[in-house]
Amino acid sequence: MGKLAAKAGHGALFGVLTVALGGFAGAFAWAFFFLMNLGIDLLWVKAPAALEAQGLPAVVYPLAFCLAGGVIIGLFQKRCGAYPEDMNTVMAQVKTTGRYEYRHLGASFTGALLPLLFGGSIGPEAGLTGVIAGLATWVGDKMRFMRSQVRELSQVGVAAVVSATFSAPLFGLAAPLAGYADESAGAAPSTIEVPRATKLVAYLLAIAGALGAMVGLGSLFGQGGGLPHFSTIAIGALELAWGIPLALLGAAAGWLFHGSGRAVRGLASRLGDRPVAKAVAAGAFLGAAGVVLPFTMFAGEAQTEQLAATWTTFSAAALMATGFLKVIVTQVCLGLGWRGGHFFPIIFAGIAIGYGAAVLTGIDPVFALCATTAGLTGCVMRQPLMTALLLFLVFPVKAVFVLLAAAAIGALIPVPKGWLER
């Protein structure tokens, strides 16, 4: 009886700890987004306004500032190393070893924040995932009675922070259970492992704690970050007629994402172990693209809101050029040292292309966004179900069949195997 009571008490304590860990993951994600937005506002709104008042032409600011960012990022990596590791690497390490080393959490946090502050076309998920996985491992190591459950703590921490980062609980639940083996990184498609009931409850508690912290802090202090959500969609005969062509259009952008990634990796190999030169080259390309098409910069959260409010003022050519160029810019950033994730920018690229398609065809814009974004993301991820779970963060659940069909079309587009290697 005493052993049974002790086991029950241990289980209850583990449950409390998972909720607390989830809440911390959500609060950390919110704080990261909040700090990022404050820095971007200072560097890209207030500072340019002050410089323009002194007579500096606004058009030169993106190029000059991205070059400066390249120098700072390159020097940081030369001193501290290539941090943060990408989300796939973090998840794979947690899945195979049950832990994630926490000796370089400060470098991971700083390395994730710097490229975002300087306008990098990358997402924040890499740094957030690594920091939370490392902290969960640290908690398990320090609390002796929890050492046998370090693996579970690390995995539920990853599930919590992924859910909070993307505001997509189903993707946050499925991604760590699946690995997450992104085939765009050269890995075989993963399968979702169904956990024991007790482990599933731990995941759900952590995710609830993470989302609760994000919502609570957002309501008290303002939204920390994340992409906006489209709540309505119209699906008629005209939309269905355009479904496959638009999915193929998005998949073409995904094919370009893979191809440009292969080219950038070749350039990085030629540059060798020269982190400053690589980061400055990426900054120059990013800044030049930003001068011509400003929406090719940044992760895409605020830019999606801006585009949703102004897309009718742009030509179809400008919108599509923005989307196709953005996937190239993202690969340049990632391949030349501006470390981060690719999910946010490719979703924004799909949205920009979708708005361009809506201008051309006159169909419901949200349907166009669903088809092009799912086609692009499906081509990149190579996993239609995971693509749909991720895109629920942006699109309504009733668009599920559009998302699944377009993602399947994108995943079926053949991509040379050499392009998938990292």
C-alpha positions in Angstrom: 0.0 0.0 0.0 2.8 2.3 0.9 4.6 1.7 -2.5 1.3 2.4 -4.3 0.8 5.7 -2.5 4.4 6.7 -3.2 4.0 5.8 -6.9 0.7 7.9 -7.0 2.5 10.8 -5.3 5.4 10.6 -7.7 3.0 10.6 -10.6 1.1 13.6 -9.3 4.3 15.5 -8.8 5.4 14.6 -12.3 2.0 15.9 -13.6 2.5 19.2 -11.7 6.0 19.5 -13.0 4.9 19.0 -16.6 2.3 21.7 -16.3 4.9 24.0 -14.8 7.4 23.2 -17.5 4.7 23.8 -20.1 3.8 27.1 -18.5 7.5 28.2 -18.5 7.9 27.1 -22.1 4.9 29.3 -23.1 6.1 32.2 -21.0 9.6 31.9 -22.5 8.2 31.8 -26.0 6.1 34.9 -25.3 9.0 36.7 -23.8 11.2 35.9 -26.7 8.7 37.2 -29.2 8.1 40.3 -27.0 11.8 41.0 -26.8 12.2 40.4 -30.5 9.4 42.8 -31.4 10.8 45.5 -29.1 14.2 45.2 -30.7 12.7 45.3 -34.3 10.6 48.3 -33.4 13.7 50.1 -32.1 16.1 49.1 -34.9 13.7 49.2 -37.9 11.1 51.9 -36.9 12.6 54.4 -34.4 16.2 54.3 -35.6 15.3 54.8 -39.3 13.0 57.7 -38.4 15.8 59.4 -36.5 18.3 58.8 -39.4 15.8 60.1 -42.0 15.4 63.3 -39.9 19.2 63.7 -40.3 18.9 63.4 -44.1 19.8 59.8 -44.6 17.8 58.3 -47.5 15.5 55.5 -46.2 16.2 53.3 -49.3 19.8 52.6 -48.2 18.9 51.6 -44.6 18.1 47.9 -45.2 21.3 47.2 -47.1 23.5 49.1 -44.6 21.9 47.6 -41.5 21.8 44.0 -42.9 25.5 44.3 -43.7 26.2 45.5 -40.1 24.1 42.6 -38.9 26.2 40.2 -40.9 29.4 41.5 -39.3 27.9 41.1 -35.8 26.4 37.6 -36.5 29.7 36.4 -38.1 31.8 37.6 -35.1 29.3 36.0 -32.7 29.6 32.7 -34.4 33.4 32.9 -34.7 33.5 33.4 -30.9 30.7 31.2 -29.7 30.1 28.6 -32.4 27.2 27.8 -34.7 24.2 28.3 -32.5 21.3 27.7 -32.3 21.0 24.2 -33.7 18.0 23.7 -35.9 14.7 22.3 -34.6 15.1 18.9 -36.4 18.5 18.4 -34.8 17.2 19.2 -31.3 14.2 16.9 -31.7 16.4 14.1 -33.1 18.8 14.4 -30.2 16.0 14.3 -27.6 14.4 11.3 -29.3 17.6 9.3 -29.6 19.3 10.2 -26.3 16.5 11.3 -24.2 18.2 14.6 -23.4 19.6 17.8 -24.9 22.8 19.3 -23.6 22.4 22.6 -21.8 25.9 24.0 -21.6 25.3 26.6 -24.4 21.8 27.8 -23.7 22.9 31.4 -23.5 24.6 31.1 -26.9 21.5 29.4 -28.4 19.3 32.2 -27.1 21.5 35.0 -28.4 22.3 33.2 -31.7 18.5 32.8 -32.3 17.7 36.5 -31.5 20.4 38.3 -33.4 19.4 37.3 -37.0 15.7 38.1 -36.2 16.7 41.6 -35.0 18.6 42.3 -38.1 15.7 41.4 -40.4 16.7 37.8 -41.2 14.1 35.8 -43.2 14.1 33.0 -40.7 11.9 31.7 -37.9 12.5 31.6 -34.2 11.6 28.0 -33.5 15.2 26.7 -33.6 16.5 28.7 -30.6 13.3 28.3 -28.6 13.2 24.5 -29.0 16.8 24.1 -28.0 16.6 26.3 -24.9 13.5 24.6 -23.5 14.8 21.1 -24.3 18.0 21.9 -22.5 16.2 23.4 -19.5 14.0 20.4 -19.2 17.1 18.1 -19.2 18.7 20.3 -16.5 15.6 20.0 -14.3 15.7 16.3 -14.7 19.4 16.2 -13.8 19.1 18.4 -10.8 16.0 16.7 -9.3 17.4 13.3 -8.5 14.1 11.5 -8.1 13.2 12.6 -11.7 16.3 11.3 -13.4 14.6 8.3 -14.7 12.1 10.6 -16.5 14.6 13.0 -18.1 13.6 11.7 -21.5 9.9 12.4 -20.8 10.6 15.8 -19.4 12.7 16.8 -22.5 10.1 15.5 -24.9 7.1 17.2 -23.2 9.2 20.4 -23.0 9.7 20.3 -26.8 6.0 19.6 -27.4 5.1 22.6 -25.2 7.4 25.1 -26.8 6.6 24.0 -30.4 2.9 24.4 -29.5 3.5 27.8 -28.0 5.7 29.0 -30.9 3.3 28.0 -33.6 0.1 28.3 -31.6 -0.7 24.9 -33.1 -1.3 22.3 -30.4 -1.8 19.4 -32.7 1.5 20.1 -34.5 3.2 20.6 -31.2 1.9 17.2 -30.0 2.7 15.3 -33.3 6.1 16.8 -34.1 8.1 15.4 -31.1 6.3 12.1 -31.3 7.3 11.9 -35.0 10.9 12.9 -34.4 10.4 15.4 -36.1 12.2 14.0 -39.1 11.9 16.7 -41.8 12.6 15.0 -45.1 13.9 18.3 -46.5 16.9 17.7 -44.3 17.6 14.4 -46.0 15.8 12.2 -43.4 13.3 9.5 -44.2 9.6 10.5 -43.5 8.8 9.8 -39.9 5.8 8.0 -38.4 4.0 9.3 -35.3 4.5 6.9 -32.3 1.4 6.6 -30.2 2.5 7.0 -26.6 1.2 5.3 -23.5 -1.9 7.0 -22.0 0.1 8.4 -19.1 2.7 9.9 -21.4 0.0 11.4 -23.6 -1.6 13.0 -20.6 1.8 14.6 -19.8 2.1 16.0 -23.3 -1.4 17.4 -23.1 -0.8 19.0 -19.7 2.4 20.6 -20.9 0.8 21.9 -24.0 -2.1 23.3 -22.0 0.3 25.0 -19.7 2.3 26.5 -22.6 -0.8 27.8 -24.4 -2.3 29.1 -21.2 0.9 31.1 -20.4 1.0 32.5 -23.9 -2.7 33.6 -23.9 -2.5 34.9 -20.3 0.7 37.0 -20.9 -0.7 38.2 -24.3 -3.9 39.4 -22.7 -2.0 41.2 -19.9 0.9 42.7 -21.8 0.1 42.4 -25.5 0.6 39.7 -28.0 4.2 38.4 -28.0 4.2 37.0 -31.6 2.9 34.5 -34.0 1.2 34.5 -37.4 -2.4 35.8 -37.7 -5.3 33.4 -38.2 -7.7 33.5 -41.1 -11.1 32.4 -39.8 -13.3 32.3 -43.0 -13.0 30.6 -46.4 -15.3 30.3 -49.3 -15.1 27.2 -51.5 -17.1 27.3 -54.7 -16.9 25.8 -58.2 -14.4 28.4 -59.4 -12.2 27.8 -56.4 -12.2 24.1 -56.9 -11.3 24.5 -60.5 -8.2 26.5 -59.5 -7.2 24.2 -56.6 -4.7 21.9 -58.4 -3.0 24.7 -60.5 -2.5 26.8 -57.3 -1.2 23.8 -55.4 1.3 23.2 -58.2 2.2 26.9 -58.2 3.0 26.7 -54.5 4.9 23.4 -55.1 7.0 25.3 -57.7 8.1 27.6 -55.0 8.9 24.6 -52.8 11.0 23.1 -55.6 12.8 26.5 -55.8 13.4 26.4 -52.0 15.2 23.0 -52.3 17.2 24.0 -55.4 18.3 27.3 -54.0 19.3 25.5 -50.8 21.6 23.2 -52.8 23.2 26.2 -54.5 23.7 28.1 -51.3 25.3 25.0 -49.6 27.7 24.8 -52.5 28.6 28.5 -52.1 29.1 28.0 -48.3 31.4 25.0 -49.0 33.6 27.2 -51.3 33.8 29.9 -48.6 35.0 27.4 -46.1 35.3 28.1 -42.4 34.9 31.9 -42.7 31.8 32.7 -40.6 32.1 36.5 -40.9 32.5 36.4 -44.7 29.4 34.1 -45.0 27.2 36.2 -42.7 28.2 39.4 -44.4 27.4 37.9 -47.8 24.0 36.8 -46.5 23.4 40.3 -45.1 24.3 41.9 -48.4 21.8 39.6 -50.3 19.1 40.1 -47.7 19.5 43.9 -47.7 19.5 44.1 -51.5 16.3 42.0 -51.7 14.8 44.2 -49.0 15.5 47.4 -50.9 13.6 46.0 -53.9 10.9 44.0 -52.2 10.7 44.9 -48.5 8.4 41.9 -47.5 11.2 39.5 -48.3 12.8 40.4 -45.0 11.9 39.2 -41.4 10.2 36.0 -40.3 6.8 37.0 -41.6 4.5 37.4 -38.6 3.9 41.2 -38.7 4.4 41.1 -42.5 1.5 38.7 -42.9 -0.8 41.1 -41.0 0.4 44.0 -43.1 0.0 42.1 -46.3 -3.5 41.0 -45.4 -4.5 44.6 -45.0 -2.8 45.9 -48.1 -2.6 43.1 -50.7 -5.2 44.7 -53.0 -2.8 47.6 -53.5 -0.1 45.4 -55.1 0.1 43.9 -58.5 0.0 40.1 -58.9 3.6 40.2 -60.2 4.9 42.0 -57.1 3.1 39.6 -54.8 4.4 36.5 -56.5 7.9 37.9 -56.9 7.9 38.5 -53.2 6.9 34.9 -52.4 9.4 33.3 -54.8 12.3 35.6 -53.8 11.6 35.0 -50.2 12.2 31.3 -50.4 15.6 32.1 -51.9 16.4 34.7 -49.3 15.5 32.2 -46.5 17.9 29.6 -47.9 20.7 32.3 -48.2 20.2 33.3 -44.6 20.1 29.7 -43.3 23.0 28.5 -45.5 25.4 31.4 -44.7 25.1 31.5 -41.0 21.9 33.4 -40.1 20.7 30.5 -38.1 17.1 29.8 -37.3 14.0 28.0 -38.7 12.3 28.0 -42.1 8.6 27.5 -41.2 7.5 31.1 -40.7 9.1 32.5 -43.8 7.9 29.7 -46.1 4.4 30.1 -44.8 4.6 33.8 -45.5 6.0 33.1 -49.0 3.0 30.9 -49.7 0.7 33.6 -48.5 2.3 36.2 -50.8 2.0 33.9 -53.8 -1.6 33.1 -52.9 -2.5 36.8 -52.7 -0.9 37.2 -56.2 -3.0 34.3 -57.5 -6.2 35.8 -56.0 -5.5 39.1 -57.8 -5.1 37.2 -61.1 -8.0 34.8 -60.8 -10.6 36.7 -58.7 -11.2 33.6 -56.4 -11.6 33.7 -52.7 -8.3 34.9 -51.3 -8.2 32.6 -48.3 -8.8 29.6 -50.6 -5.9 30.8 -52.8 -3.7 31.2 -49.7 -4.5 27.7 -48.5 -3.8 26.0 -51.8 -0.5 27.8 -52.5 0.8 27.7 -48.9 0.0 24.0 -48.5 1.6 23.2 -51.9 4.8 25.0 -51.0 5.0 23.7 -47.4 4.1 20.2 -48.5 6.9 20.2 -51.0 9.3 21.4 -48.3 8.2 19.1 -45.5 7.3 16.1 -47.7 4.7 15.1 -45.1 1.1 16.1 -46.0 -0.5 15.3 -42.6 2.2 17.2 -40.6 1.8 20.1 -43.1 -1.9 20.3 -42.5 -1.4 20.2 -38.7 1.1 23.0 -38.9 -1.1 25.2 -41.2 -4.0 25.1 -38.8 -2.0 27.8 -37.1 -3.0 30.1 -39.9 -6.0 28.6 -41.7 -9.5 27.5 -40.5 -10.1 23.8 -39.7 -12.8 23.6 -42.3 -10.1 24.1 -44.9 -8.6 20.7 -43.9 -9.4 18.9 -47.2 -7.9 21.8 -49.2 -4.8 21.8 -47.1 -4.3 18.0 -47.2 -4.9 17.8 -51.0 -2.6 20.7 -51.8 0.1 19.4 -49.4 -0.1 15.9 -50.9 0.4 17.4 -54.4 3.4 19.4 -53.1 4.9 16.3 -51.5 4.5 14.3 -54.7 6.6 16.8 -56.7 9.9 15.0 -57.3 13.0 16.7 -55.8 16.5 15.5 -56.7 17.9 13.6 -53.7 21.1 15.7 -53.7 19.0 18.8 -53.0 17.6 17.3 -49.8 21.0 16.8 -48.2 22.3 19.1 -45.5 
